[in-house]
Amino acid sequence: MPQDTIVVGAGIAGLRCAGALQLAGRPVRVLERARTLGGRCATRRFEGQPVDFGPVFLQGLPGEFLAALHQVPGPQTLWPLRVDGAGPPCQPGALDAGTIRLAFPAGLRAFPDHLAQGLDIRLETRVTALRLGASGFQVETADGVEECRDLVLALALEQSRRLLATLPSSAEVDGIHALLGMFASEPCLALIAGYPLEVPAPAWDLLLPENAPALQLVAHDSGKRAAPRFRTLVVQAQPRWSRRRLEAEPGLWAAELLAELGTLLGPWARQPLWTHPHRWRYARVDAANTLTRPIQITFPGGQRLGLAGDAFAPEGGAQAAWWSGFRLAERLLDAGTQKEP
Protein backbone atom coordinates (compact mmCIF):
# COMPACT_ATOMS: atom_id res chain seq x y z
CA MET A 1 0.00 0.00 0.00
CA PRO A 2 1.42 3.45 -0.86
CA GLN A 3 2.67 5.52 2.05
CA ASP A 4 1.29 8.97 2.72
CA THR A 5 4.86 10.27 3.10
CA ILE A 6 8.32 8.80 2.62
CA VAL A 7 11.29 10.48 4.25
CA VAL A 8 14.68 9.65 2.78
CA GLY A 9 17.37 10.01 5.44
CA ALA A 10 17.28 9.09 9.14
CA GLY A 11 19.41 11.92 10.45
CA ILE A 12 18.05 14.49 12.87
CA ALA A 13 16.15 16.44 10.18
CA GLY A 14 14.47 13.38 8.71
CA LEU A 15 13.57 11.91 12.08
CA ARG A 16 12.18 15.21 13.37
CA CYS A 17 10.08 15.68 10.24
CA ALA A 18 8.76 12.11 10.34
CA GLY A 19 7.95 12.37 14.04
CA ALA A 20 5.95 15.57 13.59
CA LEU A 21 4.03 14.10 10.65
CA GLN A 22 3.24 10.89 12.52
CA LEU A 23 2.12 12.83 15.60
CA ALA A 24 -0.37 14.63 13.34
CA GLY A 25 -1.76 11.29 12.16
CA ARG A 26 0.05 11.05 8.83
CA PRO A 27 1.40 7.57 7.90
CA VAL A 28 5.11 7.97 7.23
CA ARG A 29 8.06 5.71 6.47
CA VAL A 30 11.76 6.58 6.79
CA LEU A 31 14.32 5.04 4.43
CA GLU A 32 17.98 5.07 5.46
CA ARG A 33 20.84 3.55 3.51
CA ALA A 34 23.16 3.09 6.53
CA ARG A 35 23.07 0.28 9.07
CA THR A 36 22.40 2.77 11.88
CA LEU A 37 20.32 5.90 12.16
CA GLY A 38 21.42 9.36 13.25
CA GLY A 39 23.47 10.45 10.25
CA ARG A 40 26.33 12.67 11.35
CA CYS A 41 25.16 12.52 14.98
CA ALA A 42 27.28 9.41 15.29
CA THR A 43 28.56 7.30 18.19
CA ARG A 44 30.77 4.22 17.91
CA ARG A 45 31.69 1.80 20.69
CA PHE A 46 35.17 0.44 21.35
CA GLU A 47 35.10 -2.47 23.81
CA GLY A 48 31.86 -1.01 25.10
CA GLN A 49 33.10 2.57 25.44
CA PRO A 50 31.11 5.08 23.36
CA VAL A 51 32.94 7.71 21.29
CA ASP A 52 31.25 10.61 19.47
CA PHE A 53 33.03 11.25 16.18
CA GLY A 54 30.61 13.58 14.35
CA PRO A 55 29.48 16.52 16.48
CA VAL A 56 31.31 16.22 19.78
CA PHE A 57 28.54 18.03 21.66
CA LEU A 58 25.09 19.49 20.99
CA GLN A 59 24.26 23.07 21.79
CA GLY A 60 21.41 25.53 21.82
CA LEU A 61 19.95 28.59 23.48
CA PRO A 62 17.29 27.96 26.12
CA GLY A 63 14.13 27.08 24.24
CA GLU A 64 12.46 24.31 22.28
CA PHE A 65 15.55 22.56 20.89
CA LEU A 66 17.25 22.45 24.27
CA ALA A 67 14.01 21.15 25.80
CA ALA A 68 14.02 18.36 23.20
CA LEU A 69 17.55 17.40 24.25
CA HIS A 70 16.47 17.27 27.89
CA GLN A 71 13.74 14.77 26.95
CA VAL A 72 16.35 12.16 26.00
CA PRO A 73 16.34 9.39 28.64
CA GLY A 74 19.47 8.84 30.66
CA PRO A 75 22.08 11.08 32.24
CA GLN A 76 23.29 14.27 30.58
CA THR A 77 26.22 16.51 31.34
CA LEU A 78 27.19 20.10 30.59
CA TRP A 79 30.14 19.64 28.26
CA PRO A 80 32.60 21.02 27.26
CA LEU A 81 33.23 23.21 30.27
CA ARG A 82 36.96 23.71 29.73
CA VAL A 83 37.83 25.07 26.29
CA ASP A 84 41.41 25.86 25.37
CA GLY A 85 42.65 27.69 22.30
CA ALA A 86 41.17 30.48 20.23
CA GLY A 87 40.69 28.64 16.93
CA PRO A 88 37.24 28.81 15.32
CA PRO A 89 34.68 26.21 16.43
CA CYS A 90 32.91 24.10 13.81
CA GLN A 91 29.65 25.94 14.41
CA PRO A 92 29.73 29.73 14.85
CA GLY A 93 28.07 30.67 18.11
CA ALA A 94 28.59 27.26 19.70
CA LEU A 95 30.70 28.79 22.48
CA ASP A 96 28.81 32.08 22.84
CA ALA A 97 27.66 33.22 26.25
CA GLY A 98 24.19 31.90 27.01
CA THR A 99 24.54 28.86 24.76
CA ILE A 100 24.07 25.58 26.61
CA ARG A 101 26.36 22.73 25.55
CA LEU A 102 25.37 19.15 26.33
CA ALA A 103 26.81 15.67 26.01
CA PHE A 104 25.34 12.28 26.85
CA PRO A 105 27.56 9.76 28.65
CA ALA A 106 25.91 7.06 26.51
CA GLY A 107 26.87 8.95 23.33
CA LEU A 108 25.22 11.67 21.26
CA ARG A 109 23.38 9.10 19.15
CA ALA A 110 21.01 8.83 22.10
CA PHE A 111 19.29 11.92 20.65
CA PRO A 112 18.39 10.50 17.21
CA ASP A 113 17.59 7.17 18.88
CA HIS A 114 15.05 9.04 20.99
CA LEU A 115 13.60 10.87 17.98
CA ALA A 116 13.21 7.52 16.18
CA GLN A 117 10.99 5.93 18.82
CA GLY A 118 7.77 4.61 17.28
CA LEU A 119 8.70 5.43 13.68
CA ASP A 120 8.65 3.01 10.74
CA ILE A 121 12.33 3.07 9.73
CA ARG A 122 13.90 0.83 7.10
CA LEU A 123 17.69 0.72 7.57
CA GLU A 124 20.12 -0.47 4.89
CA THR A 125 17.67 0.71 2.22
CA ARG A 126 19.50 2.67 -0.47
CA VAL A 127 17.35 4.88 -2.68
CA THR A 128 18.62 4.73 -6.26
CA ALA A 129 16.13 6.83 -8.23
CA LEU A 130 12.91 8.82 -8.07
CA ARG A 131 9.96 8.73 -10.44
CA LEU A 132 7.01 11.10 -10.68
CA GLY A 133 3.66 9.34 -10.96
CA ALA A 134 0.16 10.60 -11.65
CA SER A 135 -0.56 11.40 -8.02
CA GLY A 136 2.67 10.71 -6.16
CA PHE A 137 6.24 9.45 -6.30
CA GLN A 138 7.82 6.09 -6.94
CA VAL A 139 10.93 5.68 -4.84
CA GLU A 140 13.24 3.08 -6.29
CA THR A 141 15.47 1.22 -3.86
CA ALA A 142 17.89 -1.64 -4.21
CA ASP A 143 15.07 -3.89 -2.92
CA GLY A 144 12.16 -2.65 -5.03
CA VAL A 145 9.84 0.32 -5.44
CA GLU A 146 7.90 2.20 -2.76
CA GLU A 147 5.14 4.70 -3.49
CA CYS A 148 4.04 7.82 -1.65
CA ARG A 149 2.09 11.00 -2.14
CA ASP A 150 4.61 13.33 -0.46
CA LEU A 151 8.38 12.88 -0.49
CA VAL A 152 10.98 14.38 1.84
CA LEU A 153 14.71 14.38 1.12
CA ALA A 154 16.60 14.90 4.38
CA LEU A 155 20.09 14.34 3.02
CA ALA A 156 23.32 16.19 2.38
CA LEU A 157 22.94 18.75 -0.41
CA GLU A 158 24.98 16.72 -2.86
CA GLN A 159 23.03 13.53 -2.16
CA SER A 160 19.72 15.33 -2.71
CA ARG A 161 20.96 16.75 -6.01
CA ARG A 162 21.90 13.28 -7.25
CA LEU A 163 18.42 11.97 -6.54
CA LEU A 164 16.74 15.04 -8.03
CA ALA A 165 18.73 14.42 -11.21
CA THR A 166 16.83 11.14 -11.67
CA LEU A 167 13.51 13.01 -12.03
CA PRO A 168 12.42 14.28 -15.46
CA SER A 169 13.39 17.86 -16.21
CA SER A 170 10.71 20.37 -15.23
CA ALA A 171 10.53 23.93 -14.01
CA GLU A 172 10.16 22.70 -10.43
CA VAL A 173 13.00 20.18 -10.50
CA ASP A 174 15.39 22.37 -12.49
CA GLY A 175 14.77 25.29 -10.14
CA ILE A 176 15.63 23.29 -7.00
CA HIS A 177 18.62 21.70 -8.71
CA ALA A 178 20.00 25.11 -9.66
CA LEU A 179 19.41 26.50 -6.17
CA LEU A 180 21.17 23.60 -4.44
CA GLY A 181 24.05 23.92 -6.87
CA MET A 182 24.88 27.28 -5.32
CA PHE A 183 25.82 25.61 -2.02
CA ALA A 184 28.25 22.90 -0.99
CA SER A 185 28.97 20.74 2.03
CA GLU A 186 32.32 20.88 3.75
CA PRO A 187 34.25 17.62 4.28
CA CYS A 188 35.98 16.59 7.48
CA LEU A 189 38.54 13.85 8.06
CA ALA A 190 38.22 12.58 11.62
CA LEU A 191 40.40 10.30 13.72
CA ILE A 192 39.59 8.54 16.97
CA ALA A 193 42.69 7.69 19.00
CA GLY A 194 42.64 5.45 22.09
CA TYR A 195 45.36 5.54 24.76
CA PRO A 196 45.86 3.72 28.06
CA LEU A 197 44.22 5.36 31.06
CA GLU A 198 47.70 5.89 32.50
CA VAL A 199 48.03 8.77 30.06
CA PRO A 200 47.24 11.91 32.09
CA ALA A 201 43.89 13.49 31.31
CA PRO A 202 44.17 16.75 29.36
CA ALA A 203 43.51 19.98 31.23
CA TRP A 204 40.76 20.75 28.71
CA ASP A 205 37.59 19.17 27.35
CA LEU A 206 37.87 20.80 23.94
CA LEU A 207 40.99 22.16 22.26
CA LEU A 208 40.68 24.61 19.35
CA PRO A 209 44.22 25.01 17.99
CA GLU A 210 45.25 28.37 16.58
CA ASN A 211 47.12 28.51 13.28
CA ALA A 212 47.33 24.71 13.05
CA PRO A 213 48.05 23.37 9.55
CA ALA A 214 45.46 20.59 9.78
CA LEU A 215 43.60 20.41 13.08
CA GLN A 216 40.22 22.05 13.60
CA LEU A 217 39.57 20.59 17.03
CA VAL A 218 40.62 17.94 19.51
CA ALA A 219 38.01 16.61 21.92
CA HIS A 220 38.79 14.69 25.11
CA ASP A 221 35.94 12.26 24.53
CA SER A 222 36.66 9.96 27.47
CA GLY A 223 36.10 12.97 29.75
CA LYS A 224 32.35 12.54 29.05
CA ARG A 225 32.27 8.87 30.11
CA ALA A 226 31.41 7.50 33.53
CA ALA A 227 33.97 4.65 33.60
CA PRO A 228 36.17 4.79 30.48
CA ARG A 229 38.42 1.89 29.53
CA PHE A 230 40.60 4.11 27.35
CA ARG A 231 41.74 7.71 27.25
CA THR A 232 40.16 8.71 23.93
CA LEU A 233 40.74 11.77 21.79
CA VAL A 234 38.70 12.73 18.74
CA VAL A 235 40.60 14.74 16.16
CA GLN A 236 38.82 16.61 13.38
CA ALA A 237 40.62 18.26 10.48
CA GLN A 238 39.91 21.58 8.82
CA PRO A 239 37.69 21.53 5.70
CA ARG A 240 40.35 22.72 3.24
CA TRP A 241 42.94 20.26 4.53
CA SER A 242 40.33 17.47 4.44
CA ARG A 243 39.23 18.29 0.88
CA ARG A 244 42.78 17.91 -0.47
CA ARG A 245 43.09 14.41 1.08
CA LEU A 246 39.50 13.23 0.78
CA GLU A 247 40.26 10.41 -1.68
CA ALA A 248 43.61 9.44 -0.16
CA GLU A 249 44.25 6.20 1.71
CA PRO A 250 42.99 6.75 5.31
CA GLY A 251 46.23 5.48 6.80
CA LEU A 252 48.14 8.29 5.12
CA TRP A 253 46.08 11.20 6.41
CA ALA A 254 45.61 9.52 9.80
CA ALA A 255 49.40 9.46 10.18
CA GLU A 256 49.56 13.15 9.31
CA LEU A 257 46.95 13.99 11.94
CA LEU A 258 48.76 11.96 14.59
CA ALA A 259 52.04 13.68 13.75
CA GLU A 260 50.46 17.11 14.19
CA LEU A 261 48.73 15.94 17.36
CA GLY A 262 52.12 14.90 18.74
CA THR A 263 53.59 18.29 17.91
CA LEU A 264 50.69 19.93 19.71
CA LEU A 265 50.40 17.71 22.80
CA GLY A 266 53.70 15.86 23.10
CA PRO A 267 55.32 12.67 21.75
CA TRP A 268 52.90 10.41 23.67
CA ALA A 269 50.04 11.50 21.40
CA ARG A 270 51.77 9.90 18.38
CA GLN A 271 51.57 6.44 19.94
CA PRO A 272 47.95 5.44 20.62
CA LEU A 273 46.94 1.88 21.40
CA TRP A 274 44.51 1.98 18.47
CA THR A 275 43.03 4.39 15.99
CA HIS A 276 39.89 4.59 13.87
CA PRO A 277 39.79 7.01 10.90
CA HIS A 278 36.51 8.22 9.45
CA ARG A 279 35.86 10.21 6.30
CA TRP A 280 32.95 12.65 6.56
CA ARG A 281 32.43 13.58 2.93
CA TYR A 282 29.54 15.90 3.82
CA ALA A 283 30.32 17.00 7.36
CA ARG A 284 28.60 20.35 7.61
CA VAL A 285 27.41 23.38 5.70
CA ASP A 286 29.26 26.68 5.84
CA ALA A 287 27.13 28.94 8.05
CA ALA A 288 27.42 31.70 5.44
CA ASN A 289 25.73 29.45 2.86
CA THR A 290 22.45 28.45 4.45
CA LEU A 291 18.82 29.09 3.64
CA THR A 292 16.34 30.41 6.15
CA ARG A 293 13.66 27.74 5.66
CA PRO A 294 13.17 24.26 4.21
CA ILE A 295 12.09 23.87 0.59
CA GLN A 296 8.66 22.55 -0.34
CA ILE A 297 7.29 22.55 -3.87
CA THR A 298 4.06 21.25 -5.35
CA PHE A 299 4.02 19.68 -8.80
CA PRO A 300 1.12 20.18 -11.25
CA GLY A 301 -0.32 16.78 -10.28
CA GLY A 302 -0.42 17.71 -6.58
CA GLN A 303 2.70 15.75 -5.61
CA ARG A 304 4.73 17.53 -2.94
CA LEU A 305 8.49 17.37 -2.50
CA GLY A 306 10.32 18.78 0.51
CA LEU A 307 13.97 19.19 1.46
CA ALA A 308 15.26 19.57 5.00
CA GLY A 309 18.62 19.52 6.77
CA ASP A 310 21.13 21.82 8.41
CA ALA A 311 21.38 23.87 5.21
CA PHE A 312 17.72 24.88 5.50
CA ALA A 313 17.64 26.76 8.80
CA PRO A 314 19.75 29.60 10.21
CA GLU A 315 20.44 28.09 13.65
CA GLY A 316 23.38 25.94 12.49
CA GLY A 317 24.37 22.35 13.16
CA ALA A 318 22.10 19.80 14.78
CA GLN A 319 19.59 22.39 15.94
CA ALA A 320 19.27 23.68 12.37
CA ALA A 321 18.54 20.13 11.19
CA TRP A 322 15.97 19.68 13.98
CA TRP A 323 14.18 22.94 13.24
CA SER A 324 14.19 22.42 9.49
CA GLY A 325 12.58 19.00 9.95
CA PHE A 326 9.81 20.41 12.09
CA ARG A 327 9.21 23.43 9.86
CA LEU A 328 8.98 21.25 6.77
CA ALA A 329 6.46 18.97 8.51
CA GLU A 330 4.46 22.05 9.42
CA ARG A 331 4.32 23.12 5.78
CA LEU A 332 3.37 19.66 4.58
CA LEU A 333 0.57 19.54 7.11
CA ASP A 334 -0.70 22.92 5.89
CA ALA A 335 -1.04 23.83 9.56
CA GLY A 336 -0.46 27.53 9.58
CA THR A 337 -1.76 27.78 13.13
CA GLN A 338 0.33 24.93 14.52
CA LYS A 339 2.63 26.12 17.26
CA GLU A 340 6.25 25.09 17.50
CA PRO A 341 6.79 22.41 20.14
N, C-alpha and C positions, 0 to 999 in steps of 0.2 A: 504494500500500500504506500502511495507517495507520502512523504513527510510534508508537514506544513512549512518547516524551515530546516535547512541544513546549514550548519556552521562548519567551515573548513578551518581547522586550527584549534588546538586545545591549550593555547597559552592563556594568559590572564584575560585578554580582550575577548577571545572566543568563549571562554567559560563564563565570563560576566554577562555577555550578551545572551548566551543560551539560558543562563539561570534566570535572567529577567523575563525572557520570553516564556519560559516554562511556568514561572510564578504567575504570569498573566493568563495561563491556560492554553498556551500555544504548543502543540506537539513539536519537538525539536530534536534533532540528532546532531552530534558532533563527530566529525571525522578527523583523525589525527594520524599522520604517517609514522610517528615515532612509537617506540615501545612504551614510553612513559608520557604523562601529560605534564603541562607546566611551561613548555617552551623554554625560554631563556631563564626562567625562574627555576634553576636547576640545582639539585642536590645529589651527590653521589656518596656511597658508603664505602669505606675502606676498613675491613675487619670490623664492621659494625659502627664505625665512627663517621657521622655525616660531615660532608664538606660542601659548602656553597661555592660554585665556580662560575655562575653567571653574575647577577647582582649579589653583592656581598652583604647588603642590608636593604631594607625597604624603608622609605621615608615619606612623610607627609605632614602638612599642617593639621592642627586639630580640626576635625570635621568628619565627613562621611567616609572617606577612604581610610583614615586612621581607625575609625570605629569598625570598619570591615576587618581590618587586621586584628583588632582586639577580639573579634568573634572567633578567631581560629582557636580550636581546643589546644590545651597544653600550655606549658610555661612559655613566657616571652621575656626578653631582656632588652633594656635600652643599650644599644650598641651601634656604632662605636662611640665610646666616651672619650678615649684618648686618641687624638689625631695629631700626627707629626708631619711636618713638611708643608710647603705652601704651593705644591703643584695643583693643577686644576682637577677637581673631582670629575667622575664620569658624567654626572648629572648636575648641571648648574643649579645652585640653590640647595643642594642636598645637605650642605653643612651650615646653611644660614641660621641665624638666631630664630628661635620659635619653631623650627622644623624638628619633628620627633623622628628619631631613627630607631628602628626595631630589628631584632634578630630573633629567631626561634632556635632553641637548643636542639630541636629535632631536625632542623634544616628549613630553609626558606620554601622548599616545595610543599611544606605544610599548608601554605596559603592557597595555591591552586588546587591541592587535594581537597581542601575545604570547599572551595567554589564548585568543585566537580560533584559534590554529594548529590545523589538523586538524578543525575543527568544520564542520558543515553549516549555513551561515548564509545566509539569504535576505534581502538588503537591499532597501529600497524596497518592502516588503511590509507594508501597513497592515492591521491586524486591525480589523474593523468590528463583529463580534458573536461571541458564544459560544453554543453549543447543547449541551445535555446529552443524550447518546445512551444506548442500553441498556447499553453497556459502556465508554463513553469520551466524548470531547468532539468536537464539530465546531467547528472554528475557521474562521470566515468571514473572508476577506480580499477586497481589491478585485479579486483575480485568480481567486478560486474558493474552494473549501472544502478544508481539510486535517483529517485525523482523527488522534486520539491517545488513548491510555489515560490518561496523566497529563498535566496541564497546569500550567505554571509561569508566573506573571505577575511579571516583574521590571521593574516600571515605577514611575513616580511614584505616590504614593497616589491622587491624583485620577484619573489615567489608569486605574488598576486598578479604581477604583469605577465608572467609566463602562462598562468592559467587564463587570463583575459585574452591572450593572443590566440587561444584555441576557439574563441567565439567568432562567429562571422562578423566582418566589418560592419559597423553601423555608427551613426552619429553618437550614440550613447557610449558604446564600447571604445571608439576611437578617442572620444573626449577624455574618458578616465585614463586610458593608456597614455595619452599625451601628458596629462597632469602628473601622473605618477612618475613619468620619465624625467620630471624636473627635480626629483629628489633621489637620494641614495642612502643606503644603510652603511654604517661604518663597521669594518671588521675588527675583531679582537682575538689575538692569540693568547691563550691562558695556560698557566701551568700550576698544577697542584704539586707541592713538594712536602713529603713527610719526613720528620726527623725524630730521633729518640727523645723521650721526655726529659732526659738529662740536659738537653740543650736549654739554656736559660730562656725564659719567656721574654719576648720583646717588651720594651717599656711603652709600647703603643699598641692600639687595636688596629689602626689604619695608618699606613704610611703613604704619603703623596710626594714622591721625589720631585725635586726641582731640577730642571735642566738635565734630566736623565735621557740618554740616547734612546732607550727602548721602553723603560717602565712607566706605566701610567699609575699603578697602585700596587701595594703589597698589603694583604690583609692577614692578620693573625687569626686564622679561622678557628684554631683549637681553643682560643680564648672565649669562644661562645659556648663551648661544650662542657657538660657537667662533669664527666669523667673521661677525658680523652686518653686514647692509647698512644697517640703520636702528637708531637708538636707539628702542626700543619700550617703552612703558608700558602696563600693563593696569590699568584702573580698574574697581573694583566698588563698587556703591552699596549702602547699607544696605537691609534688607528693607522697613521701613516706608516709606522714601522711594520705593523701587522700586514698591511696591504702589500708591501713589497715582498713578503715572505709567505703569503697566503697559500701558495701552491707548493711550497718547499716541503721536504721530508720533515715531519714533526721533530725527529731527533735533533736536527740541525738547529732549528730555532729555539728548541728547549734548552740546548746547550748554551746558546747565546744569552738567553734569559738568566740561566743559572750563573753564568760568568758575571753578568752585570749585578745580579743579586749579591754575589760574593764581594764584589767591589764595594757595594753599598753597605753590607752588614758585617762582612768579615769572612775569612776563608771557610769557616764552618758551613756557611750557606751554600757552598758549591758541592757539598757532599751529603745529600739527603739519602735516607734509607731507600726511598722509592719516589718516583715521579709519575704524574699522569698529565700529558698535554691534551689540550682541547682547542679545536679551531672553531671559533664563532664567526662564521662567514657574514652573518647579519646580526651584529651584536646590539647596535643601538642606532638611533637616528640623531643626527646633529640637531641640537635644540633650535638652531637658527633656521632649520628647514622642516618645520612642522606646520600642519594645518590646524585650524581652530575647532574643527568638528568632523565627525565621521562622514563618509560619502554614502549617499543612498540615491539610486536612480530607479525610475520606473520605465520599463520598455512599453512599446505600443500595445502589446498583448496583455499588459497588467503585471508582468513578471517584475519582481523587485530584487535588486542586487545591492548589497551593502558592503562597505569595507571599514574595518576597525583595526586599531593597533596603536602603538605609542606614537606613530606619526600623525595621528588624527585627533590630538588633544594637546593643549598647551602646557599641561602640568609637568610633562616629562617622565620618562621611565615607567615603572610598573603602575604608578597611579594614573599616568596618561592612558595606558592600555586599559585599565579598569574603568575609567570614566568613559573612554570612547566606546567600550562594549555596552555600557549602560545607555549612553546617549543614542547609539544606533538602535538598540532594542526599543527605546522610547519612540523613535521615528517609525520603526516598522509597525509598532502597535498603534500608530496614529493617535497617541494619547497625549495630546497637547496639555492636558491638565494634570498629568501624572507628576507627582513630586519626586525629586531625587531622594534616594533612600537615606 
